[in-house]
């Protein structure tokens, strides 16, 4: 057991090292950075990205990709807003419909790409536009203020400064890692991403597994919608634009392969934290947005380069 | 012109010469080295020892372009056209008529038209995409592409495999014209009648050695087969009575033989199965029986196994496993559920998860059945069984966590087989089970065939290695041009007879009648 723990720690040591290094650098260069308040703010402002990254890891592992997640979050958020404001629905009821909608959109992405052998890149690109358009249709392109009825999920708890959204997100990470490493479904995902034809020739139907991965990502987008809506107290039809790229970047920083077959939910989670720390650290230093963007991009490439070198060295020594 | 090679693993000291203005047929069974020889001439593989001369000049092409600039063109079995480009672009791909980088469409299509017209391919539009053409037309376009370039030597590797009779005739007319123009041609084909018709001289290769070169007129198709299999004509005249005595000897031997593990239950019945090139194949395998399928490369053996296993959807016919209701499997999962297992020909392509561990690969096919409960993996059991399998198969590895891609070919194959041993299948289909693996692994796999047969399993082995089939199988069927042409007890086969039968499907009815009498 002890050996296992050390092993899994070693697996994430590199990523955690980068995270600690970033925090250390920012703490030294800005007095205000290493404070509970800062770290809590980082945690509470990123659950939506964590939710999405968990699902995106699964989708990337089955050698798929989903570009529509940002739009799905906005769509889910709009569903909650419309139902709660115009139709006076309760939050649980509105949230259920939101989950249904984003889940079905994920199912659609998976089904169309698997059944008709269309690259998921294209299908989800179409969904990206459709969902964003749908969002604007049902909200009339207006931000809908919902107010205190949705805020609880995103606000810090009384006994701990973290929001329920962040805690649920962390639980999702744990559940996602469990799903990936301990269940038949997770094993099949990895196998399909490695060599789908070999899995088929082993007598396993691959289509339902791949479609399920997309659907899980859709459902997690629904959770991200709730987190987003409660943090903003409103449904913004222009929310989460470009979030898909942050999520993919987080997964890639965590070592997930875009070719499929390799990845870890926990590593993607650390990837989200690295991006988040980088963003707010740079902001605290007073770095301009343009420079911030430049540095974030460089970090993503550096992370992938490191990973590629690690694989190459591993191959040479192995 | 003389070309000489030596000490190449697949080709040993082969001498070969080609005169200008002749069609020189190259014959040989699977793995005799025909394709290798041609690839060396065309600059696709390097010559290990020996050398070549063209018109007295030393000729040592290091790549295809070098060969082409010397005037050597090859038309390979697999098509080398780009499906998304149109016919004209494919024909003139490496010398598109252009000015300042801009392709002149009119010149392109005019030149392409001329090239096609020479083959009387009036019905092929130069603007049509290659992907829209049928296989026969694609083959003709490829031939036209090679003919459009100036060449002194033209190598044709099974050019007629996908052609209809009339297309073949057109091709032959063209080849005759080229012969008159002084082009030397090397012609590989399994269709011996064609060889007889078109070739001037015939060279036979066997096991990488040069058996003999003669004029085509002096050789009958029967003699060609004998050269390929290594039995000479006068031996063969004794063959019939010989086989009969052997038959009598073995029928008594079989009944007395305790090592015959075959029982009376039929575990696999294939009935009138059709799928693509597989035509109307029927056979039965009993429990404990090892059933071999021989045939030339491309005779449809892999396609047959895939159709049985549901990897390709069969058009008609039935498959019945171990007394279950006869069906036609639409997906491998149905076949596996019914009790079939298939070790595929290309383990890297569709047999193994190369980047994953031995443990993952071993447990894959029986994941739900044996290694999980309520959807959760049982890691302890998985590790135990994977370890057992490694020991049982004598897989050389650092441990069950070693990734399969880092194993040697033989050990990879052991893992690919172990994947199916974890499932209690009734019938095992092996496609080229020992291709490219070392002697030790081969021995272990043969032992495994024995173990499976002793356990009452049915085994079907497709192999191009005749020695392997003769050694391991109870019965051997020969497949030719998509049909099972003959099935006999192993003791009633000779390698010569198997080879003879392998060519049966390629012969005209007349020559079949001739050999029948």
Interface residues (C-beta under 8 A of the other chain):
Chain A: X182 X183 X184 X185 X187 X188 X190 X191 X194 X195 X197 X198 X199 X200 X201 X202 X203 X204 X205 X261 X262 X318
Chain B: X309 X311 X331 X332 X333 X335 X336 X337 X342 X344 X349 X350 X351 X352 X353 X354 X355 X356 X360 X364 X365 X367 X368 X371 X372 X375 X376 X377 X379 X403 X406 X419
